């Protein structure tokens, strides 16, 4: 992964289209739409942290575990069937952008 800072708008694209653990995004919308106004920053810290970990050489599985922990421990959401799959998709999307 390059040493440059990952573009926040691209992280939001990934986070809202692939992850969205709380399920805030209305169907058919993106974080850029008026329907999403006010909560576009909801996942920024977590996504920036995940990208930074990858940029610093963390293993993809460790970053997946981080995102799962964010969702289940920090957000207090139950682990669902797709929790790990969504976290893996986020990591793969970030790596693909590197």
MMTF fields as JSON, N, C-alpha, C and O atoms, coordinates in Angstrom:
{
  "mmtfVersion": "1.0.0",
  "mmtfProducer": "UNKNOWN",
  "numBonds": 391,
  "numAtoms": 392,
  "numGroups": 98,
  "numChains": 1,
  "numModels": 1,
  "chainsPerModel": [1],
  "groupsPerChain": [98],
  "chainIdList": ["A"],
  "bondAtomList": [4, 2, 8, 6, 12, 10, 16, 14, 20, 18, 24, 22, 28, 26, 32, 30, 36, 34, 40, 38, 44, 42, 48, 46, 52, 50, 56, 54, 60, 58, 64, 62, 68, 66, 72, 70, 76, 74, 80, 78, 84, 82, 88, 86, 92, 90, 96, 94, 100, 98, 104, 102, 108, 106, 112, 110, 116, 114, 120, 118, 124, 122, 128, 126, 132, 130, 136, 134, 140, 138, 144, 142, 148, 146, 152, 150, 156, 154, 160, 158, 164, 162, 168, 166, 172, 170, 176, 174, 180, 178, 184, 182, 188, 186, 192, 190, 196, 194, 200, 198, 204, 202, 208, 206, 212, 210, 216, 214, 220, 218, 224, 222, 228, 226, 232, 230, 236, 234, 240, 238, 244, 242, 248, 246, 252, 250, 256, 254, 260, 258, 264, 262, 268, 266, 272, 270, 276, 274, 280, 278, 284, 282, 288, 286, 292, 290, 296, 294, 300, 298, 304, 302, 308, 306, 312, 310, 316, 314, 320, 318, 324, 322, 328, 326, 332, 330, 336, 334, 340, 338, 344, 342, 348, 346, 352, 350, 356, 354, 360, 358, 364, 362, 368, 366, 372, 370, 376, 374, 380, 378, 384, 382, 388, 386],
  "bondOrderList": [1, 1, 1, 1, 1, 1, 1, 1, 1, 1, 1, 1, 1, 1, 1, 1, 1, 1, 1, 1, 1, 1, 1, 1, 1, 1, 1, 1, 1, 1, 1, 1, 1, 1, 1, 1, 1, 1, 1, 1, 1, 1, 1, 1, 1, 1, 1, 1, 1, 1, 1, 1, 1, 1, 1, 1, 1, 1, 1, 1, 1, 1, 1, 1, 1, 1, 1, 1, 1, 1, 1, 1, 1, 1, 1, 1, 1, 1, 1, 1, 1, 1, 1, 1, 1, 1, 1, 1, 1, 1, 1, 1, 1, 1, 1, 1, 1],
  "groupList": [{"groupName": "UNK", "atomNameList": ["N", "CA", "C", "O"], "elementList": ["N", "C", "C", "O"], "formalChargeList": [0, 0, 0, 0], "bondAtomList": [1, 0, 2, 1, 3, 2], "bondOrderList": [1, 1, 2], "singleLetterCode": "X", "chemCompType": "L-PEPTIDE LINKING"}],
  "groupTypeList": [0, 0, 0, 0, 0, 0, 0, 0, 0, 0, 0, 0, 0, 0, 0, 0, 0, 0, 0, 0, 0, 0, 0, 0, 0, 0, 0, 0, 0, 0, 0, 0, 0, 0, 0, 0, 0, 0, 0, 0, 0, 0, 0, 0, 0, 0, 0, 0, 0, 0, 0, 0, 0, 0, 0, 0, 0, 0, 0, 0, 0, 0, 0, 0, 0, 0, 0, 0, 0, 0, 0, 0, 0, 0, 0, 0, 0, 0, 0, 0, 0, 0, 0, 0, 0, 0, 0, 0, 0, 0, 0, 0, 0, 0, 0, 0, 0, 0],
  "groupIdList": [1, 2, 3, 4, 5, 6, 7, 8, 9, 10, 11, 12, 13, 14, 15, 16, 17, 18, 19, 20, 21, 22, 23, 24, 25, 26, 27, 28, 29, 30, 31, 32, 33, 34, 35, 36, 37, 38, 39, 40, 41, 42, 43, 44, 45, 46, 47, 48, 49, 50, 51, 52, 53, 54, 55, 56, 57, 58, 59, 60, 61, 62, 63, 64, 65, 66, 67, 68, 69, 70, 71, 72, 73, 74, 75, 76, 77, 78, 79, 80, 81, 82, 83, 84, 85, 86, 87, 88, 89, 90, 91, 92, 93, 94, 95, 96, 97, 98],
  "secStructList": [7, 7, 1, 1, 7, 7, 7, 2, 2, 2, 2, 2, 2, 2, 0, 0, 0, 0, 0, 7, 6, 6, 7, 7, 1, 7, 6, 6, 7, 7, 6, 6, 1, 4, 4, 4, 6, 6, 7, 6, 6, 6, 6, 2, 2, 2, 2, 2, 2, 2, 2, 2, 2, 2, 2, 6, 6, 7, 7, 2, 2, 2, 2, 2, 2, 2, 2, 2, 2, 0, 0, 0, 0, 0, 1, 7, 7, 7, 7, 7, 6, 6, 2, 2, 2, 2, 2, 2, 2, 2, 2, 2, 2, 2, 2, 2, 2, 7],
  "xCoordList": [0.845, 0.0, 0.891, 1.926, 0.496, 1.325, 1.352, 0.532, 2.303, 2.418, 1.519, 1.454, 0.824, -0.052, -1.313, -1.709, -1.916, -3.149, -4.276, -4.402, -5.091, -6.196, -7.27, -7.59, -7.816, -8.832, -10.093, -10.68, -10.501, -11.643, -12.928, -13.734, -13.13, -14.364, -14.408, -15.478, -13.264, -13.231, -13.462, -14.143, -12.907, -13.191, -14.677, -15.252, -15.292, -16.742, -17.502, -18.467, -17.076, -17.723, -17.685, -18.69, -16.533, -16.358, -17.198, -17.956, -17.051, -17.735, -19.242, -19.902, -19.78, -21.239, -21.806, -22.931, -21.058, -21.598, -21.338, -22.109, -20.265, -19.874, -20.124, -20.49, -19.936, -19.951, -21.244, -22.053, -21.475, -22.662, -23.261, -24.397, -22.52, -22.993, -24.277, -25.056, -24.5, -25.711, -26.92, -28.061, -26.672, -27.767, -28.455, -29.673, -27.671, -28.222, -28.571, -29.442, -27.897, -28.054, -29.389, -29.66, -30.219, -31.466, -31.188, -30.212, -32.033, -31.89, -31.751, -32.524, -30.76, -30.572, -29.857, -29.734, -29.385, -28.701, -27.212, -26.762, -26.463, -25.053, -24.86, -25.762, -23.685, -23.418, -23.424, -23.502, -23.344, -23.335, -24.739, -24.886, -25.755, -27.134, -27.689, -27.23, -28.678, -29.327, -29.939, -29.988, -30.407, -31.027, -30.042, -30.444, -28.763, -27.731, -27.117, -26.24, -27.563, -26.965, -27.043, -28.08, -25.92, -25.867, -25.169, -24.666, -25.13, -24.432, -23.332, -22.861, -22.919, -21.86, -20.535, -19.704, -20.319, -19.067, -19.101, -18.111, -20.213, -20.432, -19.297, -18.906, -18.767, -17.777, -16.352, -15.437, -16.155, -14.856, -13.68, -12.695, -13.772, -12.657, -12.288, -11.109, -13.29, -13.037, -12.402, -11.462, -12.914, -12.377, -10.96, -10.096, -10.722, -9.38, -8.398, -7.257, -8.837, -7.981, -7.675, -6.53, -8.668, -8.45, -7.459, -6.542, -7.645, -6.73, -5.319, -4.343, -5.207, -3.886, -3.192, -1.99, -3.935, -3.351, -2.8, -1.687, -3.58, -3.131, -1.912, -0.963, -1.943, -0.825, 0.455, 1.556, 0.297, 1.456, 1.876, 2.768, 1.234, 1.651, 0.918, 1.345, -0.177, -0.945, -1.507, -1.803, -1.644, -2.228, -3.709, -4.4, -4.174, -5.581, -6.505, -7.512, -6.179, -7.014, -7.103, -8.141, -6.017, -6.035, -6.964, -7.649, -6.989, -7.859, -9.318, -10.219, -9.546, -10.896, -11.355, -12.478, -10.495, -10.834, -11.134, -12.048, -10.361, -10.6, -12.003, -12.733, -12.382, -13.708, -14.835, -15.888, -14.618, -15.613, -15.748, -16.858, -14.614, -14.642, -15.344, -16.116, -15.081, -15.762, -17.268, -18.006, -17.699, -19.133, -19.765, -20.84, -19.097, -19.719, -19.433, -20.332, -18.202, -17.845, -18.075, -18.671, -17.605, -17.715, -19.116, -19.648, -19.708, -21.058, -22.129, -23.29, -21.73, -22.663, -23.679, -24.745, -23.352, -24.267, -23.992, -22.851, -25.012, -24.768, -24.021, -24.201, -23.185, -22.503, -23.53, -24.222, -23.609, -24.546, -23.794, -22.568, -24.542, -23.915, -22.94, -21.943, -23.227, -22.398, -21.386, -20.718, -21.252, -20.352, -18.918, -18.298, -18.4, -17.017, -16.89, -15.9, -17.878, -17.822, -17.79, -17.058, -18.576, -18.573, -17.232, -16.709, -16.675, -15.367, -14.293, -13.418, -14.354, -13.398, -13.539, -12.538, -14.769, -15.0, -14.436, -13.909, -14.545, -13.976, -12.458, -11.87, -11.841, -10.377, -9.936, -8.981, -10.607, -10.239, -10.411, -9.586, -11.477, -11.715, -10.628, -10.161, -10.233, -9.163, -7.854, -7.133, -7.562, -6.325, -6.336, -5.298, -7.48, -7.593, -7.355, -6.945, -7.61, -7.433, -5.999, -5.604, -5.225, -3.855, -2.972, -1.789],
  "yCoordList": [-1.17, 0.0, 1.233, 1.258, 2.234, 3.436, 4.182, 3.943, 5.081, 5.838, 7.06, 7.752, 7.342, 8.508, 8.253, 7.111, 9.331, 9.231, 8.836, 9.381, 7.891, 7.409, 8.489, 9.137, 8.682, 9.693, 9.398, 8.323, 10.352, 10.153, 9.893, 9.058, 10.58, 10.355, 8.933, 8.328, 8.399, 7.015, 6.039, 5.029, 6.327, 5.49, 5.492, 4.454, 6.657, 6.722, 5.915, 5.225, 5.995, 5.182, 3.712, 3.007, 3.26, 1.856, 1.545, 0.576, 2.367, 2.114, 2.08, 1.213, 3.026, 3.091, 2.074, 1.611, 1.716, 0.767, -0.684, -1.569, -0.939, -2.312, -2.673, -3.811, -1.74, -2.071, -1.654, -2.525, -0.383, 0.187, -0.73, -1.182, -1.006, -1.972, -1.558, -2.413, -0.277, 0.182, 0.148, 0.088, 0.186, 0.162, 1.512, 1.582, 2.578, 3.927, 4.383, 5.233, 3.823, 4.315, 3.864, 2.667, 4.831, 4.454, 3.714, 4.007, 2.777, 1.984, 2.898, 3.84, 2.607, 3.356, 4.69, 5.442, 4.997, 6.276, 6.041, 4.916, 7.134, 7.119, 8.159, 8.942, 8.157, 9.113, 10.548, 11.484, 10.729, 12.074, 12.655, 13.853, 11.823, 12.256, 13.02, 12.851, 13.858, 14.609, 13.691, 14.046, 12.508, 11.569, 11.101, 10.66, 11.194, 10.757, 11.915, 11.708, 13.103, 14.279, 14.163, 13.83, 14.449, 14.439, 13.23, 13.286, 12.147, 10.991, 10.465, 9.343, 11.25, 10.807, 10.555, 9.799, 11.165, 11.014, 9.859, 9.602, 9.179, 8.15, 7.131, 6.764, 6.674, 5.601, 6.073, 5.252, 7.377, 7.895, 7.399, 6.906, 7.522, 7.161, 5.689, 5.345, 4.832, 3.398, 3.072, 2.279, 3.679, 3.415, 3.973, 3.329, 5.163, 5.743, 4.883, 4.692, 4.369, 3.505, 2.217, 1.764, 1.624, 0.396, 0.648, -0.145, 1.748, 2.078, 2.328, 1.909, 3.007, 3.285, 1.993, 1.836, 1.076, -0.202, -0.937, -1.462, -0.969, -1.636, -0.932, -1.58, 0.386, 1.175, 0.91, 0.954, 0.635, 0.38, -1.091, -1.487, -1.896, -3.277, -4.311, -5.464, -3.93, -4.907, -5.975, -5.706, -7.164, -8.257, -7.979, -7.44, -8.349, -8.14, -8.772, -8.17, -9.966, -10.639, -9.848, -9.853, -9.168, -8.35, -7.152, -6.762, -6.578, -5.43, -5.889, -5.18, -7.05, -7.629, -7.799, -7.427, -8.356, -8.539, -7.206, -7.109, -6.18, -4.84, -4.357, -3.868, -4.492, -4.023, -4.827, -4.277, -6.11, -6.936, -6.479, -6.382, -6.2, -5.716, -4.365, -4.128, -3.485, -2.187, -2.393, -1.781, -3.259, -3.483, -4.148, -3.749, -5.158, -5.932, -5.389, -5.338, -4.987, -4.526, -3.032, -2.613, -2.23, -0.779, -0.26, 0.594, -0.781, -0.349, -1.152, -0.748, -2.283, -3.098, -3.853, -4.223, -4.083, -4.803, -6.299, -6.703, -7.117, -8.562, -8.97, -8.371, -9.99, -10.48, -11.217, -12.121, -10.805, -11.404, -12.365, -12.459, -13.061, -13.996, -13.302, -13.892, -12.049, -11.339, -10.384, -9.655, -10.361, -9.414, -9.565, -8.585, -10.768, -11.003, -10.768, -10.193, -11.204, -11.021, -9.546, -9.162, -8.713, -7.278, -6.656, -5.81, -7.075, -6.558, -6.973, -6.176, -8.201, -8.663, -7.85, -7.497, -7.554, -6.774, -5.36, -4.811, -4.772, -3.445, -3.492, -2.658, -4.463, -4.584, -4.804, -4.174, -5.673, -5.941, -4.684, -4.408, -3.932, -2.707, -1.661, -0.981, -1.536, -0.591, -1.029, -0.211, -2.308, -2.81, -2.623, -2.34, -2.777, -2.61, -1.169, -0.916, -0.232, 1.195, 1.643, 2.718, 0.823, 1.217, 1.314, 1.634],
  "zCoordList": [0.0, 0.0, 0.0, 0.666, -0.732, -0.833, 0.488, 1.375, 0.601, 1.843, 1.871, 2.887, 0.773, 0.753, 1.575, 1.809, 1.994, 2.763, 1.824, 0.727, 2.256, 1.444, 1.345, 2.342, 0.179, -0.069, 0.759, 0.638, 1.592, 2.475, 1.695, 2.104, 0.6, -0.154, -0.705, -0.769, -1.102, -1.59, -0.438, -0.614, 0.733, 1.895, 2.216, 2.542, 2.124, 2.355, 1.307, 1.636, 0.057, -0.984, -0.595, -0.695, -0.157, 0.242, 1.488, 1.514, 2.495, 3.757, 3.638, 4.21, 2.895, 2.783, 1.809, 1.994, 0.78, -0.194, 0.198, -0.173, 0.943, 1.251, 2.715, 3.011, 3.622, 5.039, 5.729, 6.048, 5.972, 6.63, 7.701, 7.556, 8.762, 9.764, 10.471, 10.889, 10.606, 11.294, 10.359, 10.817, 9.064, 8.095, 7.951, 7.788, 8.011, 7.932, 6.519, 6.338, 5.52, 4.158, 3.557, 3.461, 3.154, 2.489, 1.181, 0.489, 0.856, -0.368, -1.588, -1.765, -2.418, -3.652, -3.492, -4.459, -2.288, -2.043, -1.845, -1.632, -1.921, -1.559, -0.465, -0.172, 0.13, 1.211, 0.706, 1.502, -0.589, -1.171, -1.362, -1.601, -1.26, -1.48, -0.287, 0.842, -0.55, 0.524, 1.576, 2.753, 1.161, 2.101, 3.157, 4.234, 2.857, 3.796, 4.569, 5.407, 4.298, 4.939, 6.457, 7.029, 7.079, 8.533, 9.113, 10.235, 8.378, 8.929, 8.023, 8.212, 7.051, 6.139, 6.858, 6.355, 8.016, 8.769, 9.768, 10.454, 9.85, 10.863, 10.97, 12.078, 9.848, 9.856, 9.547, 9.469, 9.372, 8.938, 9.781, 9.233, 11.081, 11.954, 11.788, 11.713, 11.732, 11.607, 10.259, 10.186, 9.2, 7.861, 7.713, 7.118, 8.25, 8.198, 8.988, 8.567, 10.12, 10.923, 10.169, 10.168, 9.533, 8.761, 7.624, 7.408, 6.902, 5.799, 6.317, 5.694, 7.451, 8.031, 8.451, 8.235, 9.044, 9.44, 8.217, 8.25, 7.147, 5.921, 5.338, 4.898, 5.338, 4.81, 5.601, 5.052, 6.888, 7.748, 7.745, 8.496, 6.9, 6.738, 7.559, 7.613, 8.202, 8.972, 8.036, 6.872, 8.553, 7.772, 7.534, 8.398, 6.366, 6.009, 7.053, 7.427, 7.522, 8.521, 9.82, 10.481, 10.189, 11.4, 11.238, 12.183, 10.06, 9.813, 9.727, 10.175, 9.165, 9.168, 10.616, 10.958, 11.463, 12.877, 13.552, 14.37, 13.205, 13.747, 13.381, 14.242, 12.109, 11.671, 12.315, 12.637, 12.499, 13.182, 14.632, 15.155, 15.281, 16.665, 16.758, 17.687, 15.802, 15.783, 15.77, 16.541, 14.887, 14.719, 15.934, 16.379, 16.465, 17.539, 18.936, 19.775, 19.19, 20.535, 20.722, 21.714, 19.774, 19.937, 19.616, 20.326, 18.543, 18.167, 18.91, 18.966, 19.474, 20.248, 19.408, 19.9, 18.14, 17.266, 17.351, 17.574, 17.18, 17.182, 15.916, 14.856, 16.038, 14.838, 13.985, 14.453, 12.721, 11.78, 10.861, 10.905, 10.043, 9.1, 8.164, 7.75, 7.831, 6.85, 7.469, 6.736, 8.771, 9.429, 8.924, 8.51, 8.957, 8.524, 7.02, 6.566, 6.249, 4.793, 4.409, 3.497, 5.097, 4.81, 5.192, 4.467, 6.329, 6.745, 5.745, 5.408, 5.274, 4.262, 2.977, 2.352, 2.584, 1.365, 1.494, 0.526, 2.679, 2.913, 2.755, 2.067, 3.391, 3.321, 1.88, 1.425, 1.169, -0.229, -1.094, -1.965, -0.849, -1.616, -1.327, -2.241, -0.065, 0.281, -0.381, -0.951, -0.298, -0.915, -2.422, -3.02, -3.031, -4.485, -4.915, -6.048, -4.019, -4.318, -4.101, -4.551, -3.417, -3.066, -4.281, -4.161]
}
